[in-house]
Amino acid sequence: MHGDPDNLESLKDKRMKGNHQKATEKYIEILLETIDLEPEELGYEFGRWTAQRLATYLEDITGIKLSGSQVRRILSRKKYPKGLASRRVYLWAKYSLESKRNPQKRKAFKQKIEECL
């Protein structure tokens, strides 16, 4: 009723043919190239990449829609550290607080630390 008794292949469950991955080798290549770029270099205002932002950016570039968790899995398979997908991914932007420092207080603080050491 569900297959041809003379053809054993027709009785196999067709769902088990394999998991087809959406992410192609070209997609992964673009992902790895994008990670090494600062978001500002691509015209974004944010200072860090997240997996979701990477997924959105790559969807615009490649047309392949993946979730942030799928992008994280790809990066972990490529041996990027857990929680970090590169030197820049998930790291907060480094803003300088130099303009807010009081030079006299800073000098006094450094002298106090030296005395304690």
Phi and psi restraints in degrees (range 20) as a CNS / XPLOR table:
assign (resid 1 and name C) (resid 2 and name N)
       (resid 2 and name CA) (resid 2 and name C) 1.0 -106.0 20.0 2
assign (resid 2 and name N) (resid 2 and name CA)
       (resid 2 and name C) (resid 3 and name N) 1.0 3.0 20.0 2
assign (resid 2 and name C) (resid 3 and name N)
       (resid 3 and name CA) (resid 3 and name C) 1.0 -171.1 20.0 2
assign (resid 3 and name N) (resid 3 and name CA)
       (resid 3 and name C) (resid 4 and name N) 1.0 174.3 20.0 2
assign (resid 3 and name C) (resid 4 and name N)
       (resid 4 and name CA) (resid 4 and name C) 1.0 -88.1 20.0 2
assign (resid 4 and name N) (resid 4 and name CA)
       (resid 4 and name C) (resid 5 and name N) 1.0 118.5 20.0 2
assign (resid 4 and name C) (resid 5 and name N)
       (resid 5 and name CA) (resid 5 and name C) 1.0 -64.1 20.0 2
assign (resid 5 and name N) (resid 5 and name CA)
       (resid 5 and name C) (resid 6 and name N) 1.0 -20.9 20.0 2
assign (resid 5 and name C) (resid 6 and name N)
       (resid 6 and name CA) (resid 6 and name C) 1.0 -85.4 20.0 2
assign (resid 6 and name N) (resid 6 and name CA)
       (resid 6 and name C) (resid 7 and name N) 1.0 -12.4 20.0 2
assign (resid 6 and name C) (resid 7 and name N)
       (resid 7 and name CA) (resid 7 and name C) 1.0 -122.4 20.0 2
assign (resid 7 and name N) (resid 7 and name CA)
       (resid 7 and name C) (resid 8 and name N) 1.0 102.4 20.0 2
assign (resid 7 and name C) (resid 8 and name N)
       (resid 8 and name CA) (resid 8 and name C) 1.0 -63.9 20.0 2
assign (resid 8 and name N) (resid 8 and name CA)
       (resid 8 and name C) (resid 9 and name N) 1.0 -29.3 20.0 2
assign (resid 8 and name C) (resid 9 and name N)
       (resid 9 and name CA) (resid 9 and name C) 1.0 -62.8 20.0 2
assign (resid 9 and name N) (resid 9 and name CA)
       (resid 9 and name C) (resid 10 and name N) 1.0 -30.3 20.0 2
assign (resid 9 and name C) (resid 10 and name N)
       (resid 10 and name CA) (resid 10 and name C) 1.0 -71.3 20.0 2
assign (resid 10 and name N) (resid 10 and name CA)
       (resid 10 and name C) (resid 11 and name N) 1.0 -15.5 20.0 2
assign (resid 10 and name C) (resid 11 and name N)
       (resid 11 and name CA) (resid 11 and name C) 1.0 -89.0 20.0 2
assign (resid 11 and name N) (resid 11 and name CA)
       (resid 11 and name C) (resid 12 and name N) 1.0 -11.8 20.0 2
assign (resid 11 and name C) (resid 12 and name N)
       (resid 12 and name CA) (resid 12 and name C) 1.0 -71.4 20.0 2
assign (resid 12 and name N) (resid 12 and name CA)
       (resid 12 and name C) (resid 13 and name N) 1.0 149.6 20.0 2
assign (resid 12 and name C) (resid 13 and name N)
       (resid 13 and name CA) (resid 13 and name C) 1.0 -72.4 20.0 2
assign (resid 13 and name N) (resid 13 and name CA)
       (resid 13 and name C) (resid 14 and name N) 1.0 120.3 20.0 2
assign (resid 13 and name C) (resid 14 and name N)
       (resid 14 and name CA) (resid 14 and name C) 1.0 -71.6 20.0 2
assign (resid 14 and name N) (resid 14 and name CA)
       (resid 14 and name C) (resid 15 and name N) 1.0 -18.3 20.0 2
assign (resid 14 and name C) (resid 15 and name N)
       (resid 15 and name CA) (resid 15 and name C) 1.0 -70.4 20.0 2
assign (resid 15 and name N) (resid 15 and name CA)
       (resid 15 and name C) (resid 16 and name N) 1.0 -17.2 20.0 2
assign (resid 15 and name C) (resid 16 and name N)
       (resid 16 and name CA) (resid 16 and name C) 1.0 -89.5 20.0 2
assign (resid 16 and name N) (resid 16 and name CA)
       (resid 16 and name C) (resid 17 and name N) 1.0 15.7 20.0 2
assign (resid 16 and name C) (resid 17 and name N)
       (resid 17 and name CA) (resid 17 and name C) 1.0 -70.5 20.0 2
assign (resid 17 and name N) (resid 17 and name CA)
       (resid 17 and name C) (resid 18 and name N) 1.0 -14.3 20.0 2
assign (resid 17 and name C) (resid 18 and name N)
       (resid 18 and name CA) (resid 18 and name C) 1.0 131.2 20.0 2
assign (resid 18 and name N) (resid 18 and name CA)
       (resid 18 and name C) (resid 19 and name N) 1.0 157.4 20.0 2
assign (resid 18 and name C) (resid 19 and name N)
       (resid 19 and name CA) (resid 19 and name C) 1.0 -91.1 20.0 2
assign (resid 19 and name N) (resid 19 and name CA)
       (resid 19 and name C) (resid 20 and name N) 1.0 116.7 20.0 2
assign (resid 19 and name C) (resid 20 and name N)
       (resid 20 and name CA) (resid 20 and name C) 1.0 -88.2 20.0 2
assign (resid 20 and name N) (resid 20 and name CA)
       (resid 20 and name C) (resid 21 and name N) 1.0 121.5 20.0 2
assign (resid 20 and name C) (resid 21 and name N)
       (resid 21 and name CA) (resid 21 and name C) 1.0 -86.1 20.0 2
assign (resid 21 and name N) (resid 21 and name CA)
       (resid 21 and name C) (resid 22 and name N) 1.0 136.2 20.0 2
assign (resid 21 and name C) (resid 22 and name N)
       (resid 22 and name CA) (resid 22 and name C) 1.0 -74.1 20.0 2
assign (resid 22 and name N) (resid 22 and name CA)
       (resid 22 and name C) (resid 23 and name N) 1.0 -36.0 20.0 2
assign (resid 22 and name C) (resid 23 and name N)
       (resid 23 and name CA) (resid 23 and name C) 1.0 -74.2 20.0 2
assign (resid 23 and name N) (resid 23 and name CA)
       (resid 23 and name C) (resid 24 and name N) 1.0 113.7 20.0 2
assign (resid 23 and name C) (resid 24 and name N)
       (resid 24 and name CA) (resid 24 and name C) 1.0 -84.5 20.0 2
assign (resid 24 and name N) (resid 24 and name CA)
       (resid 24 and name C) (resid 25 and name N) 1.0 172.0 20.0 2
assign (resid 24 and name C) (resid 25 and name N)
       (resid 25 and name CA) (resid 25 and name C) 1.0 -62.0 20.0 2
assign (resid 25 and name N) (resid 25 and name CA)
       (resid 25 and name C) (resid 26 and name N) 1.0 -37.5 20.0 2
assign (resid 25 and name C) (resid 26 and name N)
       (resid 26 and name CA) (resid 26 and name C) 1.0 -64.5 20.0 2
assign (resid 26 and name N) (resid 26 and name CA)
       (resid 26 and name C) (resid 27 and name N) 1.0 -40.7 20.0 2
assign (resid 26 and name C) (resid 27 and name N)
       (resid 27 and name CA) (resid 27 and name C) 1.0 -59.8 20.0 2
assign (resid 27 and name N) (resid 27 and name CA)
       (resid 27 and name C) (resid 28 and name N) 1.0 -46.7 20.0 2
assign (resid 27 and name C) (resid 28 and name N)
       (resid 28 and name CA) (resid 28 and name C) 1.0 -64.7 20.0 2
assign (resid 28 and name N) (resid 28 and name CA)
       (resid 28 and name C) (resid 29 and name N) 1.0 -38.9 20.0 2
assign (resid 28 and name C) (resid 29 and name N)
       (resid 29 and name CA) (resid 29 and name C) 1.0 -62.3 20.0 2
assign (resid 29 and name N) (resid 29 and name CA)
       (resid 29 and name C) (resid 30 and name N) 1.0 -44.9 20.0 2
assign (resid 29 and name C) (resid 30 and name N)
       (resid 30 and name CA) (resid 30 and name C) 1.0 -65.1 20.0 2
assign (resid 30 and name N) (resid 30 and name CA)
       (resid 30 and name C) (resid 31 and name N) 1.0 -39.3 20.0 2
assign (resid 30 and name C) (resid 31 and name N)
       (resid 31 and name CA) (resid 31 and name C) 1.0 -58.8 20.0 2
assign (resid 31 and name N) (resid 31 and name CA)
       (resid 31 and name C) (resid 32 and name N) 1.0 -47.9 20.0 2
assign (resid 31 and name C) (resid 32 and name N)
       (resid 32 and name CA) (resid 32 and name C) 1.0 -67.8 20.0 2
assign (resid 32 and name N) (resid 32 and name CA)
       (resid 32 and name C) (resid 33 and name N) 1.0 -32.8 20.0 2
assign (resid 32 and name C) (resid 33 and name N)
       (resid 33 and name CA) (resid 33 and name C) 1.0 -70.4 20.0 2
assign (resid 33 and name N) (resid 33 and name CA)
       (resid 33 and name C) (resid 34 and name N) 1.0 -38.6 20.0 2
assign (resid 33 and name C) (resid 34 and name N)
       (resid 34 and name CA) (resid 34 and name C) 1.0 -67.3 20.0 2
assign (resid 34 and name N) (resid 34 and name CA)
       (resid 34 and name C) (resid 35 and name N) 1.0 -36.0 20.0 2
assign (resid 34 and name C) (resid 35 and name N)
       (resid 35 and name CA) (resid 35 and name C) 1.0 -59.5 20.0 2
assign (resid 35 and name N) (resid 35 and name CA)
       (resid 35 and name C) (resid 36 and name N) 1.0 -35.3 20.0 2
assign (resid 35 and name C) (resid 36 and name N)
       (resid 36 and name CA) (resid 36 and name C) 1.0 -77.7 20.0 2
assign (resid 36 and name N) (resid 36 and name CA)
       (resid 36 and name C) (resid 37 and name N) 1.0 -3.6 20.0 2
assign (resid 36 and name C) (resid 37 and name N)
       (resid 37 and name CA) (resid 37 and name C) 1.0 -100.4 20.0 2
assign (resid 37 and name N) (resid 37 and name CA)
       (resid 37 and name C) (resid 38 and name N) 1.0 147.8 20.0 2
assign (resid 37 and name C) (resid 38 and name N)
       (resid 38 and name CA) (resid 38 and name C) 1.0 -75.9 20.0 2
assign (resid 38 and name N) (resid 38 and name CA)
       (resid 38 and name C) (resid 39 and name N) 1.0 142.6 20.0 2
assign (resid 38 and name C) (resid 39 and name N)
       (resid 39 and name CA) (resid 39 and name C) 1.0 -57.3 20.0 2
assign (resid 39 and name N) (resid 39 and name CA)
       (resid 39 and name C) (resid 40 and name N) 1.0 -33.1 20.0 2
assign (resid 39 and name C) (resid 40 and name N)
       (resid 40 and name CA) (resid 40 and name C) 1.0 -63.0 20.0 2
assign (resid 40 and name N) (resid 40 and name CA)
       (resid 40 and name C) (resid 41 and name N) 1.0 -31.1 20.0 2
assign (resid 40 and name C) (resid 41 and name N)
       (resid 41 and name CA) (resid 41 and name C) 1.0 -63.7 20.0 2
assign (resid 41 and name N) (resid 41 and name CA)
       (resid 41 and name C) (resid 42 and name N) 1.0 -25.0 20.0 2
assign (resid 41 and name C) (resid 42 and name N)
       (resid 42 and name CA) (resid 42 and name C) 1.0 -100.3 20.0 2
assign (resid 42 and name N) (resid 42 and name CA)
       (resid 42 and name C) (resid 43 and name N) 1.0 8.4 20.0 2
assign (resid 42 and name C) (resid 43 and name N)
       (resid 43 and name CA) (resid 43 and name C) 1.0 92.6 20.0 2
assign (resid 43 and name N) (resid 43 and name CA)
       (resid 43 and name C) (resid 44 and name N) 1.0 9.8 20.0 2
assign (resid 43 and name C) (resid 44 and name N)
       (resid 44 and name CA) (resid 44 and name C) 1.0 -90.1 20.0 2
assign (resid 44 and name N) (resid 44 and name CA)
       (resid 44 and name C) (resid 45 and name N) 1.0 154.7 20.0 2
assign (resid 44 and name C) (resid 45 and name N)
       (resid 45 and name CA) (resid 45 and name C) 1.0 -91.5 20.0 2
assign (resid 45 and name N) (resid 45 and name CA)
       (resid 45 and name C) (resid 46 and name N) 1.0 -17.1 20.0 2
assign (resid 45 and name C) (resid 46 and name N)
       (resid 46 and name CA) (resid 46 and name C) 1.0 -80.5 20.0 2
assign (resid 46 and name N) (resid 46 and name CA)
       (resid 46 and name C) (resid 47 and name N) 1.0 158.1 20.0 2
assign (resid 46 and name C) (resid 47 and name N)
       (resid 47 and name CA) (resid 47 and name C) 1.0 -103.1 20.0 2
assign (resid 47 and name N) (resid 47 and name CA)
       (resid 47 and name C) (resid 48 and name N) 1.0 3.7 20.0 2
assign (resid 47 and name C) (resid 48 and name N)
       (resid 48 and name CA) (resid 48 and name C) 1.0 -146.2 20.0 2
assign (resid 48 and name N) (resid 48 and name CA)
       (resid 48 and name C) (resid 49 and name N) 1.0 154.9 20.0 2
assign (resid 48 and name C) (resid 49 and name N)
       (resid 49 and name CA) (resid 49 and name C) 1.0 -92.4 20.0 2
assign (resid 49 and name N) (resid 49 and name CA)
       (resid 49 and name C) (resid 50 and name N) 1.0 142.0 20.0 2
assign (resid 49 and name C) (resid 50 and name N)
       (resid 50 and name CA) (resid 50 and name C) 1.0 -119.8 20.0 2
assign (resid 50 and name N) (resid 50 and name CA)
       (resid 50 and name C) (resid 51 and name N) 1.0 166.2 20.0 2
assign (resid 50 and name C) (resid 51 and name N)
       (resid 51 and name CA) (resid 51 and name C) 1.0 -60.8 20.0 2
assign (resid 51 and name N) (resid 51 and name CA)
       (resid 51 and name C) (resid 52 and name N) 1.0 -39.8 20.0 2
assign (resid 51 and name C) (resid 52 and name N)
       (resid 52 and name CA) (resid 52 and name C) 1.0 -67.7 20.0 2
assign (resid 52 and name N) (resid 52 and name CA)
       (resid 52 and name C) (resid 53 and name N) 1.0 -40.3 20.0 2
assign (resid 52 and name C) (resid 53 and name N)
       (resid 53 and name CA) (resid 53 and name C) 1.0 -65.3 20.0 2
assign (resid 53 and name N) (resid 53 and name CA)
       (resid 53 and name C) (resid 54 and name N) 1.0 -39.2 20.0 2
assign (resid 53 and name C) (resid 54 and name N)
       (resid 54 and name CA) (resid 54 and name C) 1.0 -61.9 20.0 2
assign (resid 54 and name N) (resid 54 and name CA)
       (resid 54 and name C) (resid 55 and name N) 1.0 -43.9 20.0 2
assign (resid 54 and name C) (resid 55 and name N)
       (resid 55 and name CA) (resid 55 and name C) 1.0 -62.2 20.0 2
assign (resid 55 and name N) (resid 55 and name CA)
       (resid 55 and name C) (resid 56 and name N) 1.0 -41.8 20.0 2
assign (resid 55 and name C) (resid 56 and name N)
       (resid 56 and name CA) (resid 56 and name C) 1.0 -66.3 20.0 2
assign (resid 56 and name N) (resid 56 and name CA)
       (resid 56 and name C) (resid 57 and name N) 1.0 -44.8 20.0 2
assign (resid 56 and name C) (resid 57 and name N)
       (resid 57 and name CA) (resid 57 and name C) 1.0 -61.9 20.0 2
assign (resid 57 and name N) (resid 57 and name CA)
       (resid 57 and name C) (resid 58 and name N) 1.0 -45.3 20.0 2
assign (resid 57 and name C) (resid 58 and name N)
       (resid 58 and name CA) (resid 58 and name C) 1.0 -69.3 20.0 2
assign (resid 58 and name N) (resid 58 and name CA)
       (resid 58 and name C) (resid 59 and name N) 1.0 -28.9 20.0 2
assign (resid 58 and name C) (resid 59 and name N)
       (resid 59 and name CA) (resid 59 and name C) 1.0 -64.8 20.0 2
assign (resid 59 and name N) (resid 59 and name CA)
       (resid 59 and name C) (resid 60 and name N) 1.0 -40.2 20.0 2
assign (resid 59 and name C) (resid 60 and name N)
       (resid 60 and name CA) (resid 60 and name C) 1.0 -64.3 20.0 2
assign (resid 60 and name N) (resid 60 and name CA)
       (resid 60 and name C) (resid 61 and name N) 1.0 -37.9 20.0 2
assign (resid 60 and name C) (resid 61 and name N)
       (resid 61 and name CA) (resid 61 and name C) 1.0 -78.2 20.0 2
assign (resid 61 and name N) (resid 61 and name CA)
       (resid 61 and name C) (resid 62 and name N) 1.0 -46.8 20.0 2
assign (resid 61 and name C) (resid 62 and name N)
       (resid 62 and name CA) (resid 62 and name C) 1.0 -102.7 20.0 2
assign (resid 62 and name N) (resid 62 and name CA)
       (resid 62 and name C) (resid 63 and name N) 1.0 -22.3 20.0 2
assign (resid 62 and name C) (resid 63 and name N)
       (resid 63 and name CA) (resid 63 and name C) 1.0 84.2 20.0 2
assign (resid 63 and name N) (resid 63 and name CA)
       (resid 63 and name C) (resid 64 and name N) 1.0 1.1 20.0 2
assign (resid 63 and name C) (resid 64 and name N)
       (resid 64 and name CA) (resid 64 and name C) 1.0 -96.4 20.0 2
assign (resid 64 and name N) (resid 64 and name CA)
       (resid 64 and name C) (resid 65 and name N) 1.0 120.1 20.0 2
assign (resid 64 and name C) (resid 65 and name N)
       (resid 65 and name CA) (resid 65 and name C) 1.0 -95.5 20.0 2
assign (resid 65 and name N) (resid 65 and name CA)
       (resid 65 and name C) (resid 66 and name N) 1.0 118.6 20.0 2
assign (resid 65 and name C) (resid 66 and name N)
       (resid 66 and name CA) (resid 66 and name C) 1.0 -127.6 20.0 2
assign (resid 66 and name N) (resid 66 and name CA)
       (resid 66 and name C) (resid 67 and name N) 1.0 158.8 20.0 2
assign (resid 66 and name C) (resid 67 and name N)
       (resid 67 and name CA) (resid 67 and name C) 1.0 -86.6 20.0 2
assign (resid 67 and name N) (resid 67 and name CA)
       (resid 67 and name C) (resid 68 and name N) 1.0 167.5 20.0 2
assign (resid 67 and name C) (resid 68 and name N)
       (resid 68 and name CA) (resid 68 and name C) 1.0 -61.1 20.0 2
assign (resid 68 and name N) (resid 68 and name CA)
       (resid 68 and name C) (resid 69 and name N) 1.0 -37.1 20.0 2
assign (resid 68 and name C) (resid 69 and name N)
       (resid 69 and name CA) (resid 69 and name C) 1.0 -68.2 20.0 2
assign (resid 69 and name N) (resid 69 and name CA)
       (resid 69 and name C) (resid 70 and name N) 1.0 -33.6 20.0 2
assign (resid 69 and name C) (resid 70 and name N)
       (resid 70 and name CA) (resid 70 and name C) 1.0 -67.3 20.0 2
assign (resid 70 and name N) (resid 70 and name CA)
       (resid 70 and name C) (resid 71 and name N) 1.0 -39.2 20.0 2
assign (resid 70 and name C) (resid 71 and name N)
       (resid 71 and name CA) (resid 71 and name C) 1.0 -64.1 20.0 2
assign (resid 71 and name N) (resid 71 and name CA)
       (resid 71 and name C) (resid 72 and name N) 1.0 -42.1 20.0 2
assign (resid 71 and name C) (resid 72 and name N)
       (resid 72 and name CA) (resid 72 and name C) 1.0 -59.6 20.0 2
assign (resid 72 and name N) (resid 72 and name CA)
       (resid 72 and name C) (resid 73 and name N) 1.0 -41.3 20.0 2
assign (resid 72 and name C) (resid 73 and name N)
       (resid 73 and name CA) (resid 73 and name C) 1.0 -63.9 20.0 2
assign (resid 73 and name N) (resid 73 and name CA)
       (resid 73 and name C) (resid 74 and name N) 1.0 -41.0 20.0 2
assign (resid 73 and name C) (resid 74 and name N)
       (resid 74 and name CA) (resid 74 and name C) 1.0 -60.7 20.0 2
assign (resid 74 and name N) (resid 74 and name CA)
       (resid 74 and name C) (resid 75 and name N) 1.0 -44.4 20.0 2
assign (resid 74 and name C) (resid 75 and name N)
       (resid 75 and name CA) (resid 75 and name C) 1.0 -66.0 20.0 2
assign (resid 75 and name N) (resid 75 and name CA)
       (resid 75 and name C) (resid 76 and name N) 1.0 -37.5 20.0 2
assign (resid 75 and name C) (resid 76 and name N)
       (resid 76 and name CA) (resid 76 and name C) 1.0 -69.2 20.0 2
assign (resid 76 and name N) (resid 76 and name CA)
       (resid 76 and name C) (resid 77 and name N) 1.0 -33.8 20.0 2
assign (resid 76 and name C) (resid 77 and name N)
       (resid 77 and name CA) (resid 77 and name C) 1.0 -66.9 20.0 2
assign (resid 77 and name N) (resid 77 and name CA)
       (resid 77 and name C) (resid 78 and name N) 1.0 -27.5 20.0 2
assign (resid 77 and name C) (resid 78 and name N)
       (resid 78 and name CA) (resid 78 and name C) 1.0 -88.0 20.0 2
assign (resid 78 and name N) (resid 78 and name CA)
       (resid 78 and name C) (resid 79 and name N) 1.0 13.6 20.0 2
assign (resid 78 and name C) (resid 79 and name N)
       (resid 79 and name CA) (resid 79 and name C) 1.0 69.6 20.0 2
assign (resid 79 and name N) (resid 79 and name CA)
       (resid 79 and name C) (resid 80 and name N) 1.0 27.9 20.0 2
assign (resid 79 and name C) (resid 80 and name N)
       (resid 80 and name CA) (resid 80 and name C) 1.0 -79.3 20.0 2
assign (resid 80 and name N) (resid 80 and name CA)
       (resid 80 and name C) (resid 81 and name N) 1.0 145.5 20.0 2
assign (resid 80 and name C) (resid 81 and name N)
       (resid 81 and name CA) (resid 81 and name C) 1.0 -57.6 20.0 2
assign (resid 81 and name N) (resid 81 and name CA)
       (resid 81 and name C) (resid 82 and name N) 1.0 145.7 20.0 2
assign (resid 81 and name C) (resid 82 and name N)
       (resid 82 and name CA) (resid 82 and name C) 1.0 -63.9 20.0 2
assign (resid 82 and name N) (resid 82 and name CA)
       (resid 82 and name C) (resid 83 and name N) 1.0 132.4 20.0 2
assign (resid 82 and name C) (resid 83 and name N)
       (resid 83 and name CA) (resid 83 and name C) 1.0 88.4 20.0 2
assign (resid 83 and name N) (resid 83 and name CA)
       (resid 83 and name C) (resid 84 and name N) 1.0 -23.3 20.0 2
assign (resid 83 and name C) (resid 84 and name N)
       (resid 84 and name CA) (resid 84 and name C) 1.0 -121.9 20.0 2
assign (resid 84 and name N) (resid 84 and name CA)
       (resid 84 and name C) (resid 85 and name N) 1.0 134.1 20.0 2
assign (resid 84 and name C) (resid 85 and name N)
       (resid 85 and name CA) (resid 85 and name C) 1.0 -106.3 20.0 2
assign (resid 85 and name N) (resid 85 and name CA)
       (resid 85 and name C) (resid 86 and name N) 1.0 -0.6 20.0 2
assign (resid 85 and name C) (resid 86 and name N)
       (resid 86 and name CA) (resid 86 and name C) 1.0 178.7 20.0 2
assign (resid 86 and name N) (resid 86 and name CA)
       (resid 86 and name C) (resid 87 and name N) 1.0 -172.4 20.0 2
assign (resid 86 and name C) (resid 87 and name N)
       (resid 87 and name CA) (resid 87 and name C) 1.0 -64.6 20.0 2
assign (resid 87 and name N) (resid 87 and name CA)
       (resid 87 and name C) (resid 88 and name N) 1.0 -27.7 20.0 2
assign (resid 87 and name C) (resid 88 and name N)
       (resid 88 and name CA) (resid 88 and name C) 1.0 -110.4 20.0 2
assign (resid 88 and name N) (resid 88 and name CA)
       (resid 88 and name C) (resid 89 and name N) 1.0 -17.4 20.0 2
assign (resid 88 and name C) (resid 89 and name N)
       (resid 89 and name CA) (resid 89 and name C) 1.0 -74.3 20.0 2
assign (resid 89 and name N) (resid 89 and name CA)
       (resid 89 and name C) (resid 90 and name N) 1.0 135.2 20.0 2
assign (resid 89 and name C) (resid 90 and name N)
       (resid 90 and name CA) (resid 90 and name C) 1.0 67.9 20.0 2
assign (resid 90 and name N) (resid 90 and name CA)
       (resid 90 and name C) (resid 91 and name N) 1.0 3.0 20.0 2
assign (resid 90 and name C) (resid 91 and name N)
       (resid 91 and name CA) (resid 91 and name C) 1.0 -90.3 20.0 2
assign (resid 91 and name N) (resid 91 and name CA)
       (resid 91 and name C) (resid 92 and name N) 1.0 137.6 20.0 2
assign (resid 91 and name C) (resid 92 and name N)
       (resid 92 and name CA) (resid 92 and name C) 1.0 -65.9 20.0 2
assign (resid 92 and name N) (resid 92 and name CA)
       (resid 92 and name C) (resid 93 and name N) 1.0 149.9 20.0 2
assign (resid 92 and name C) (resid 93 and name N)
       (resid 93 and name CA) (resid 93 and name C) 1.0 -63.8 20.0 2
assign (resid 93 and name N) (resid 93 and name CA)
       (resid 93 and name C) (resid 94 and name N) 1.0 147.0 20.0 2
assign (resid 93 and name C) (resid 94 and name N)
       (resid 94 and name CA) (resid 94 and name C) 1.0 -95.7 20.0 2
assign (resid 94 and name N) (resid 94 and name CA)
       (resid 94 and name C) (resid 95 and name N) 1.0 101.8 20.0 2
assign (resid 94 and name C) (resid 95 and name N)
       (resid 95 and name CA) (resid 95 and name C) 1.0 -96.8 20.0 2
assign (resid 95 and name N) (resid 95 and name CA)
       (resid 95 and name C) (resid 96 and name N) 1.0 139.9 20.0 2
assign (resid 95 and name C) (resid 96 and name N)
       (resid 96 and name CA) (resid 96 and name C) 1.0 -85.6 20.0 2
assign (resid 96 and name N) (resid 96 and name CA)
       (resid 96 and name C) (resid 97 and name N) 1.0 134.1 20.0 2
assign (resid 96 and name C) (resid 97 and name N)
       (resid 97 and name CA) (resid 97 and name C) 1.0 -105.8 20.0 2
assign (resid 97 and name N) (resid 97 and name CA)
       (resid 97 and name C) (resid 98 and name N) 1.0 13.5 20.0 2
assign (resid 97 and name C) (resid 98 and name N)
       (resid 98 and name CA) (resid 98 and name C) 1.0 -55.1 20.0 2
assign (resid 98 and name N) (resid 98 and name CA)
       (resid 98 and name C) (resid 99 and name N) 1.0 -40.5 20.0 2
assign (resid 98 and name C) (resid 99 and name N)
       (resid 99 and name CA) (resid 99 and name C) 1.0 -68.7 20.0 2
assign (resid 99 and name N) (resid 99 and name CA)
       (resid 99 and name C) (resid 100 and name N) 1.0 -19.1 20.0 2
assign (resid 99 and name C) (resid 100 and name N)
       (resid 100 and name CA) (resid 100 and name C) 1.0 -94.5 20.0 2
assign (resid 100 and name N) (resid 100 and name CA)
       (resid 100 and name C) (resid 101 and name N) 1.0 -4.8 20.0 2
assign (resid 100 and name C) (resid 101 and name N)
       (resid 101 and name CA) (resid 101 and name C) 1.0 -81.3 20.0 2
assign (resid 101 and name N) (resid 101 and name CA)
       (resid 101 and name C) (resid 102 and name N) 1.0 146.8 20.0 2
assign (resid 101 and name C) (resid 102 and name N)
       (resid 102 and name CA) (resid 102 and name C) 1.0 -98.2 20.0 2
assign (resid 102 and name N) (resid 102 and name CA)
       (resid 102 and name C) (resid 103 and name N) 1.0 114.2 20.0 2
assign (resid 102 and name C) (resid 103 and name N)
       (resid 103 and name CA) (resid 103 and name C) 1.0 -60.6 20.0 2
assign (resid 103 and name N) (resid 103 and name CA)
       (resid 103 and name C) (resid 104 and name N) 1.0 -36.6 20.0 2
assign (resid 103 and name C) (resid 104 and name N)
       (resid 104 and name CA) (resid 104 and name C) 1.0 -67.9 20.0 2
assign (resid 104 and name N) (resid 104 and name CA)
       (resid 104 and name C) (resid 105 and name N) 1.0 -45.0 20.0 2
assign (resid 104 and name C) (resid 105 and name N)
       (resid 105 and name CA) (resid 105 and name C) 1.0 -64.1 20.0 2
assign (resid 105 and name N) (resid 105 and name CA)
       (resid 105 and name C) (resid 106 and name N) 1.0 -38.0 20.0 2
assign (resid 105 and name C) (resid 106 and name N)
       (resid 106 and name CA) (resid 106 and name C) 1.0 -63.6 20.0 2
assign (resid 106 and name N) (resid 106 and name CA)
       (resid 106 and name C) (resid 107 and name N) 1.0 -43.7 20.0 2
assign (resid 106 and name C) (resid 107 and name N)
       (resid 107 and name CA) (resid 107 and name C) 1.0 -64.4 20.0 2
assign (resid 107 and name N) (resid 107 and name CA)
       (resid 107 and name C) (resid 108 and name N) 1.0 -42.8 20.0 2
assign (resid 107 and name C) (resid 108 and name N)
       (resid 108 and name CA) (resid 108 and name C) 1.0 -63.6 20.0 2
assign (resid 108 and name N) (resid 108 and name CA)
       (resid 108 and name C) (resid 109 and name N) 1.0 -40.2 20.0 2
assign (resid 108 and name C) (resid 109 and name N)
       (resid 109 and name CA) (resid 109 and name C) 1.0 -63.3 20.0 2
assign (resid 109 and name N) (resid 109 and name CA)
       (resid 109 and name C) (resid 110 and name N) 1.0 -43.5 20.0 2
assign (resid 109 and name C) (resid 110 and name N)
       (resid 110 and name CA) (resid 110 and name C) 1.0 -64.3 20.0 2
assign (resid 110 and name N) (resid 110 and name CA)
       (resid 110 and name C) (resid 111 and name N) 1.0 -38.8 20.0 2
assign (resid 110 and name C) (resid 111 and name N)
       (resid 111 and name CA) (resid 111 and name C) 1.0 -64.4 20.0 2
assign (resid 111 and name N) (resid 111 and name CA)
       (resid 111 and name C) (resid 112 and name N) 1.0 -41.2 20.0 2
assign (resid 111 and name C) (resid 112 and name N)
       (resid 112 and name CA) (resid 112 and name C) 1.0 -62.9 20.0 2
assign (resid 112 and name N) (resid 112 and name CA)
       (resid 112 and name C) (resid 113 and name N) 1.0 -40.6 20.0 2
assign (resid 112 and name C) (resid 113 and name N)
       (resid 113 and name CA) (resid 113 and name C) 1.0 -64.4 20.0 2
assign (resid 113 and name N) (resid 113 and name CA)
       (resid 113 and name C) (resid 114 and name N) 1.0 -42.5 20.0 2
assign (resid 113 and name C) (resid 114 and name N)
       (resid 114 and name CA) (resid 114 and name C) 1.0 -59.3 20.0 2
assign (resid 114 and name N) (resid 114 and name CA)
       (resid 114 and name C) (resid 115 and name N) 1.0 -40.8 20.0 2
assign (resid 114 and name C) (resid 115 and name N)
       (resid 115 and name CA) (resid 115 and name C) 1.0 -64.2 20.0 2
assign (resid 115 and name N) (resid 115 and name CA)
       (resid 115 and name C) (resid 116 and name N) 1.0 -39.1 20.0 2
assign (resid 115 and name C) (resid 116 and name N)
       (resid 116 and name CA) (resid 116 and name C) 1.0 -68.9 20.0 2
assign (resid 116 and name N) (resid 116 and name CA)
       (resid 116 and name C) (resid 117 and name N) 1.0 -34.2 20.0 2
